[in-house]
Amino acid sequence: MNIISNTLISLESDPRISVTASITSILNEKKVELHLDEKEYELSLETIDELLEVLQKTKSLLNHVN
């Protein structure tokens, strides 16, 4: 049986940005898509890890400003 799971996450602060994650169990396929306005970008899990690290560092820096 082929199971596909989709999760859509929209940002409250900016409704133009959403993330969709799909997992196809039989094919062991994982796909994450980032939607910015009308554009769609497919991201690897490694890219998401890097983005998370950059965002955490940016947040930390911004918390120390002012």
C-alpha positions as CSV (number, residue, x, y, z in Angstrom):
1,M,0.0,0.0,0.0
2,N,1.3,3.4,-1.0
3,I,0.8,6.0,1.8
4,I,1.3,9.7,1.1
5,S,1.2,12.2,4.0
6,N,1.0,15.9,3.3
7,T,1.4,18.6,5.9
8,L,0.8,22.2,5.0
9,I,2.2,24.9,7.3
10,S,1.4,28.6,6.8
11,L,3.0,31.5,8.6
12,E,0.7,33.7,10.6
13,S,3.0,36.6,10.1
14,D,3.2,36.3,6.3
15,P,0.4,34.2,4.6
16,R,2.4,34.3,1.3
17,I,4.8,31.7,2.8
18,S,3.9,28.1,3.3
19,V,5.6,24.7,3.6
20,T,4.4,21.4,2.4
21,A,6.0,18.1,3.4
22,S,5.3,14.8,1.6
23,I,6.4,11.3,2.5
24,T,5.7,8.3,0.3
25,S,6.3,5.3,2.4
26,I,6.6,2.6,-0.3
27,L,9.1,4.6,-2.3
28,N,10.8,6.0,0.8
29,E,10.6,9.4,-0.8
30,K,10.6,12.5,1.3
31,K,10.0,15.9,-0.3
32,V,9.6,19.4,1.2
33,E,8.3,22.3,-0.8
34,L,8.6,26.0,0.2
35,H,6.0,28.3,-1.4
36,L,6.9,32.0,-1.6
37,D,4.2,34.1,-3.2
38,E,3.6,32.2,-6.5
39,K,7.0,30.5,-6.6
40,E,7.6,26.9,-5.4
41,Y,11.0,25.6,-4.3
42,E,11.8,22.0,-3.5
43,L,14.1,21.6,-0.5
44,S,16.3,18.7,0.7
45,L,16.3,17.8,4.4
46,E,19.9,19.0,4.5
47,T,18.9,22.4,3.2
48,I,16.2,22.6,5.9
49,D,18.8,21.8,8.6
50,E,21.0,24.6,7.3
51,L,18.2,27.1,7.1
52,L,17.2,26.2,10.7
53,E,20.7,26.8,11.9
54,V,21.0,30.2,10.0
55,L,17.6,31.3,11.4
56,Q,18.6,30.4,14.9
57,K,21.8,32.3,14.6
58,T,20.0,35.3,13.2
59,K,17.4,35.2,15.9
60,S,20.2,35.1,18.5
61,L,22.0,38.0,17.0
62,L,18.8,40.1,16.7
63,N,18.0,39.4,20.4
64,H,21.3,41.0,21.4
65,V,20.8,44.1,19.4
66,N,19.5,47.1,21.3
